[in-house]
Amino acid sequence: MSDTQDLHAALRRYWGYDTFRPVQERVVRALLEGRDAAVIMPTGGGKSLCYQLPALLLGKTAVVISPLIALMQDQAAQLALMGIPAAVLNSTLPQPEQRKVIRKAIEGSYRLLYTSPERLAREDTMLWLEKVPVSFFAIDEAHCISEWGHEFRPEYRLLGRLRDRFPDLPIAAFTASATRRVRHDIVAQLRLQKPERCVKSFHRPNLRYLVRQCKDDEQDKLLMSALRAHSGGSVIVYSPTIERVEAMASKLSRRGIPALPYHGRMEKEERAANQERWMADEVRVLVGTIAFGLGINKPSVRAVIHLSLPKSLEQYYQEAGRAGRDGLPADCALLWQKKDIGLLVYFINQLEDEAEKSRSWQRYREITQFVESDGCRPHDICRHFGETPKWEKCGHCDACGWAPHWMEEQKDVAAAHGELVVPVLEPEEEKAEAPHAELMEQFRKWRRELAKEKGMPPYIIMNDATMADLCRRKPRTLSELLKVSGIGYRKAELYGDQILQMVDRYGD
């Protein structure tokens, strides 16, 4: 069997996919050949597969460095369901459990070991890591290493030491949002050697952008319209202050839309509980400050709505990009107000470090220019990140003349008993793609119950795109089930009988 056949056989067997997405195969091959890589891949582009697949095939331990505990835990749980041994090492684990993970890592028991940059900065970590059969290092959120990045974290700078301690091992850096300047800085700081440079387009065609300057009452009405229109899916609402997060979550709940708050001043346990309820589809709307979202890998977010100006275009792109990770259509609405500009200026003026203040003013100019521009939104985003698209108009943003159906309906909103009533009209093309409703609902119910039993988010069991493909194909045998996108051998083995029974019962 050729290398290419090996790759595609593993992709189908474990991940349930027949083909790679753009750029993925290049990154996988670079790591299999022992070369460094610098990978810029938008959220939802499938970057985790880029290091998980070579880790599996190389048969040693890939060390994945991420600042996001929730993401590490979710990925390890997903890998376990696929039959790939992986572990997470971080401060949330009790000491005996940490020692056990380290011992098993030294024995070579894992294909992937997830840890944090803080942990890797410790000398004792470096000492035991030298005894682990490491295949390569994968650094996620790599833009955090650059002062020019929008989320600079000093502990990331220490990752440059990996080149000194492990000079012969490949290092792959991954990020979803880095300008050309930040990309050069990542390569320099990590001392990557002639890396395979993979920059996937920053354009995500399934995301539909709407940027609108609003008055107070207009913003409120548009938000309600959007939430009612997306009554079947998960939504993130970003609000600028803790006070507004609390007020908005309460207001939505009073109006019959269950919503939970998330911000940095909440007790850690309450914050985690709210996040888990939202991840488990118990509550579909989460209202948060920018503290929410890092490490959130929920594929089925149908809308991300900002109620104020983000501090940078990179931040906006990253937060809006939490919508539609499953590749299905999703709305990204930025409903800003004139007073937001004053708030941004106030925070910039509080900065004492002159270099950071200068960078913040640059970001301020970029985000205000973006919202005041009449150019195609995805086109402007691509150009900001150093990409020159061959097209001028995307056709599905406000600047290209597109408007979401919930905004069109705003004209017909009627008041009843003090509550907004919005007729929901799905676009015809989306109706045509809608899977068998009863079967889809049964899959959602089954997934929710199974996820609760296993104590993990529902999407780890199966994502919406896979369930939609199941509804379209309605497999009747195990061999037909294995043709469904996202169903690998392990998932077919674990859940095949249950899935086929549901198709048999509700699929006609």
Secondary structure, DSSP 8 states (H G I E B T S, - for coil): --HHHHHHHHIIIII--SS--TTHHHHHHHHHTT--EEEE--TTS-HHHHHHHHHHHH-SEEEEE-S-HHHHHHHHHHHHHTT--EEEESTTS-HHHHHHHHHHHHTT--SEEEE-HHHHTSHHHHHHHTTS-EEEEEESSGGGG-TTSTT--HHHHGGGGHHHH-TTS-EEEEES---HHHHHHHHHHHT-SS-EEEE--S--TTEEEEEEE--HHHHHHHHHHHHHHTTTSEEEEE-SSHHHHHHHHHHHHHTT--EEEE-TTS-HHHHHHHHHHHHTTSS-EEEE-TTS-TT---TTEEEEEESS--S-HHHHHHHHTTS-TTSS-EEEEEEE-THHHHHHHHHHHH---HHHHHHHHHHHHHHHHHHH--S-HHHHHHHHTT---S-S--SSBGGGT---HHHHHGGG-EEETTEEE------HHHHHH---HHHHHHHHHHHHHHHHHHTS-HHHH--HHHHHHHHHH---SHHHHTTSTT--HHHHHHHHHHHHHHHHHH--
